Amino acid sequence: MNTDYEGDITAQGDRMVVNGLIRPNVGKYNDVAGMTIEDLKTVEQYLDITEADYVAFYVRNIETVQVAGALAAPATLESIRALATSTDTFVGATIAASASSLPQVNVSGLPTSVAKGEALLEAIFDMMEKLDGSDVPAGRYVVVSPTAKRYLMRAPDVANAAALGEAGATANGVIAHLAGFTLLSTTAMPTGVDILAGHKAFTTYASQFTDFRSQPVEKYRRDQIDALHLYGARVLSFPGGKQPTAPNVAVQNSEGLVKAAVKWTA
């Protein structure tokens, strides 16, 4: 997803307006008729800040929690991880709701882990073909569930790409760079989705995070620490693709986002 669109976020319910581009038409030029000049067309889309997540806890001795600094302290670090998981779950569900569906991948009858991995890799190739047919640009991603990752890592093409790929390819959740995709895994996959592929240009995200604050609690020798995260996400139109039916409605069956479920057991 991208964060190309900025605005002032102060509260849940805020709305940002994104002007998406509609691809210009191509005309045939000749010296008699010349050129027909058209107005550049845009489509208005709303990015609503729908989510407001917070963490809040008491600390009896603020110094012991913040010995290594606010973000490195155990309590605040775990809070950041919890907020990040909540955000990832929401954004993933938003993307999946607008993605085009491919047929379920059935690996339940396959006898070996390698065979299951090859079947999952074939599904990723199907997604590659789908995105190629929609002229989705380079810089694509594919995200898989931990179970899908387990079997994909047994597929020789993925195992070799992970071992022999560019430096750092297996860092920060990246499994490999393969078939034009950055292949990643997350525990925050949307419900009913095991493979999700796309391009960041088709999804936008905006957020405002308030720094952790601490304040004394009246009557008690302890402090309250809290933080608030405001955010929202939506699937956008692409210049040459489907357009939303209304500014507050995300694009459905986006040609730039593809998902699939996997049947694991018979």
C-alpha positions in Angstrom: 0.0 0.0 0.0 1.1 3.6 -0.4 1.1 6.6 1.8 1.2 9.2 -1.1 -1.8 11.2 0.1 -1.4 13.4 3.1 -3.8 15.5 5.2 -4.4 16.7 8.7 -5.8 13.9 10.9 -7.2 15.0 14.3 -9.9 12.5 15.1 -11.7 9.4 14.1 -14.2 10.3 11.4 -11.9 12.6 9.6 -12.0 12.4 5.8 -9.3 12.9 3.2 -10.2 13.4 -0.5 -8.1 11.6 -3.0 -8.3 12.7 -6.7 -7.5 9.7 -8.8 -6.4 10.0 -12.4 -8.3 8.6 -15.3 -6.0 7.6 -18.2 -6.1 10.0 -21.2 -7.5 8.8 -24.5 -5.1 8.1 -27.4 -6.0 9.8 -30.7 -4.7 9.3 -34.3 -2.9 12.4 -35.5 -2.9 13.9 -39.0 -2.0 17.3 -40.4 -5.6 18.1 -41.5 -7.6 17.4 -38.3 -4.8 18.1 -35.9 -5.4 17.1 -32.3 -8.5 17.1 -30.1 -7.6 18.4 -26.7 -9.4 16.8 -23.8 -9.8 17.9 -20.2 -7.7 15.8 -17.8 -10.3 13.6 -16.0 -10.0 12.7 -12.3 -12.3 10.7 -10.0 -12.9 11.8 -6.4 -12.4 9.1 -3.7 -12.7 9.4 0.0 -10.2 8.0 2.5 -12.0 7.9 5.8 -10.2 7.6 9.1 -12.4 4.9 10.6 -10.1 3.3 13.1 -9.0 4.6 16.6 -6.9 2.1 18.5 -5.3 2.8 21.9 -3.2 1.2 24.6 -3.3 2.4 28.2 -1.7 0.9 31.3 -0.5 1.8 34.8 3.1 1.7 35.8 4.0 1.8 39.5 7.5 3.0 38.8 7.9 4.9 35.5 11.7 4.9 35.7 12.0 1.1 35.7 9.8 0.9 32.5 11.7 3.6 30.6 15.3 2.8 31.5 16.2 2.2 27.8 14.0 5.0 26.4 10.2 5.1 25.7 10.2 3.0 22.5 12.7 0.5 23.7 11.1 -0.2 27.0 9.4 -3.6 27.2 5.9 -2.3 27.9 5.8 0.3 25.2 7.5 -1.9 22.7 4.9 -4.6 23.2 2.2 -2.0 22.9 3.6 -0.9 19.5 3.6 -4.5 18.3 0.0 -4.9 19.4 -1.0 -1.7 17.6 0.8 -2.8 14.5 -0.9 -6.2 14.4 -4.3 -4.5 14.8 -3.5 -2.1 11.9 -2.1 -4.9 9.7 -5.3 -6.9 10.3 -7.5 -4.0 9.3 -5.5 -3.1 6.2 -5.3 -6.7 5.0 -9.1 -7.1 5.4 -9.7 -3.8 3.5 -7.4 -5.0 0.6 -9.0 -8.5 0.5 -12.5 -7.1 0.4 -11.8 -5.4 -2.9 -9.5 -8.0 -4.5 -10.5 -10.3 -7.4 -10.9 -13.9 -6.4 -9.1 -16.8 -8.1 -10.3 -20.4 -7.7 -9.5 -22.2 -4.4 -6.2 -24.0 -4.4 -6.7 -27.6 -3.3 -3.6 -29.2 -1.8 -5.4 -31.6 0.5 -4.7 -34.6 -1.7 -1.1 -34.0 -2.5 1.2 -36.5 -0.8 4.4 -34.4 0.0 5.3 -31.0 1.3 7.2 -30.3 -2.0 4.1 -31.1 -4.0 2.0 -28.8 -1.9 4.6 -26.0 -2.3 4.7 -26.4 -6.0 0.9 -26.2 -6.2 0.9 -23.0 -4.2 3.7 -21.6 -6.4 1.6 -22.4 -9.4 -1.2 -20.3 -7.9 1.2 -17.4 -7.5 2.1 -17.8 -11.2 -1.7 -17.6 -12.0 -1.8 -14.3 -10.1 1.2 -13.1 -12.0 -0.6 -13.9 -15.3 -3.7 -12.1 -14.0 -1.8 -9.0 -13.1 0.2 -9.1 -16.3 -3.1 -9.1 -18.3 -4.2 -6.0 -16.4 -1.0 -4.1 -17.1 -0.2 -3.8 -13.4 3.3 -2.3 -13.2 6.4 -3.8 -11.7 6.9 -3.6 -7.9 4.3 -6.2 -7.0 3.9 -8.1 -3.8 2.4 -11.4 -2.7 1.6 -12.1 0.9 0.9 -15.6 2.2 -0.2 -17.1 5.5 2.3 -18.9 7.8 1.0 -22.3 6.6 1.4 -21.4 3.0 4.9 -20.1 3.7 5.8 -23.4 5.3 5.0 -25.3 2.1 6.3 -22.7 -0.3 9.7 -22.9 1.3 9.8 -26.5 0.2 9.2 -25.6 -3.4 12.7 -25.6 -5.1 12.2 -22.4 -7.0 11.3 -20.5 -3.8 14.0 -22.2 -1.7 16.6 -21.4 -4.3 15.4 -17.8 -4.6 15.5 -17.3 -0.8 19.0 -18.8 -0.6 20.5 -17.3 -3.8 18.5 -14.0 -4.1 19.7 -10.5 -3.4 21.2 -9.5 -0.1 18.6 -9.1 2.6 15.9 -10.8 0.7 14.9 -12.9 3.7 14.9 -9.9 6.1 11.9 -8.0 7.5 9.4 -10.7 6.7 10.5 -11.1 3.0 10.8 -14.7 1.9 12.1 -14.1 -1.6 11.9 -12.0 -4.7 10.4 -14.2 -7.4 8.4 -13.9 -10.6 8.2 -10.2 -10.3 6.9 -10.4 -6.7 8.3 -9.6 -3.3 7.1 -12.6 -1.4 6.2 -12.0 2.2 4.3 -13.7 5.0 2.2 -12.4 7.9 0.2 -13.7 10.8 -2.4 -11.0 10.1 -3.9 -12.6 6.9 -7.5 -11.8 6.2 -10.0 -14.5 7.2 -10.5 -17.0 4.5 -7.5 -15.8 2.4 -4.1 -17.6 2.2 -2.5 -15.8 -0.7 -3.0 -12.1 -1.6 -1.1 -10.4 -4.4 -1.1 -6.9 -5.8 0.6 -3.5 -6.1 0.9 -0.8 -3.5 -0.6 1.8 -6.0 -4.0 0.2 -5.6 -4.3 0.8 -1.8 -3.7 3.9 0.2 -3.3 4.3 4.0 -3.2 7.3 6.3 -2.6 7.4 10.0 -1.7 9.6 13.0 0.0 8.2 16.0 0.2 10.1 19.2 3.4 9.6 21.2 3.2 7.7 24.4 2.3 10.1 27.2 2.7 9.5 30.9 0.8 11.3 33.7 0.5 10.8 37.4 -2.6 9.1 38.8 -4.2 11.1 41.6 -4.1 9.4 45.0 -1.7 6.6 43.9 2.1 6.4 43.4 1.8 5.2 39.9 1.6 6.7 36.4 -0.8 6.1 33.5 0.9 5.6 30.1 -1.2 5.7 26.9 -1.1 6.2 23.2 -3.7 6.6 20.4 -3.4 5.5 16.8 -5.9 7.0 14.2 -5.9 5.5 10.8 -7.8 4.4 7.7 -7.3 2.6 4.4 -9.1 2.2 1.1 -8.6 0.5 -2.3 -8.2 3.0 -5.1 -9.0 3.1 -8.7 -6.1 2.8 -11.2 -5.9 5.2 -14.2 -6.8 2.6 -16.8 -8.9 0.4 -14.6 -12.3 0.2 -12.8 -13.6 3.3 -11.1 -15.6 3.6 -7.9 -19.3 3.9 -8.1 -19.3 6.7 -5.5 -16.5 8.6 -3.7 -17.1 6.7 -0.4 -17.2 3.3 -2.1 -14.0 1.4 -2.7 -13.3 -0.3 -6.0 -14.6 -3.9 -6.1 -12.9 -6.8 -7.9 -9.9 -4.6 -8.5 -7.7 -5.7 -11.4 -4.6 -4.8 -9.4 -5.4 -7.1 -6.3 -5.9 -10.8 -6.4 -6.6 -13.3 -3.6 -7.0 -17.1 -3.2 -8.0 -19.5 -0.4 -6.3 -22.8 0.1 -8.0 -26.1 1.0 -5.5 -27.8 3.3 -7.3 -31.0 4.5 -9.7 -33.4 2.8 
